[in-house]
Amino acid sequence: MKLLRLIPLFALFAGGAAFANMIQYDTSAGSVFNCVSSGSVTGCGTNQITIGNTVIMTYLPTNSSVSVDPINAPSTFSNLGNIQISCVDHTLTCPSESLPSGLTLAININQSQPDFLSGGIPVGTVVGSIAGGSSNASIQWDPGSSVTLNGALFDVTYAIVSPNLTLSPPASCYGGNCGMTSIQGLITDPVSSVPEPAISMLFASGLVAVGSVRRRKKS
């Protein structure tokens, strides 16, 4: 009797364990700095800008894959790219440079698995100033900034974790990388995005597995 009451639970876990979803994505195409080119700023519309012939700011895209269990663990943290800041003169002591008004970063998600889809996270505004050894610069997104890619079976959401991300100056070095700031994202692929027939199949597969165990036990 106890086993019968546990069958639905076993079915859920059995189905969920077999239903881990691999998500593959990159941020290479379409991720750029938006700004107004002038005498002090060059590179607008690309992934690298130079400010005042003093500071270089580069967006380094990511190519990542994560595994998500839409039933038991539908969310996971992952990288959405990195910002690297360096001095034009290749030192770590360049003078302070104010970031231009209207500078934004657009991150575009290019998903190849489970569906070939793409979409952009709302832009973040880059503000403040940077010197070789110090920084009060940051990228500011609206809280909850995210993009949801609606696939044939799965809706995958990519969200910004820290809406106010402080940028490291060139002299901030760790593991051989200097001036590097990671943009952390939260990727969510919940079971609610799976149509009801697919969920029914999961439960059915779990019930078959439990039934098989019971038959072996009786024999």
Secondary structure, DSSP 8 states (H G I E B T S, - for coil): -HHHHHHHHHHHHHHHHTT-EEEEEE--TT-EEE----SSEE-TTSSEEEETTTEEEEEE--EEEEEEBTTTB-EEEEEEEEEEEEETTSSS----EE--TT-EEEEEEEEEESS-EEEEEEEEEEESEE-SS-B--EEE--TT-EEEEE-SS-EEEEEES-SEEE---TT-EETTEESEEEEEEEEE--GGGS-HHHHHHHHHHHHHHHHHHHHHHH-
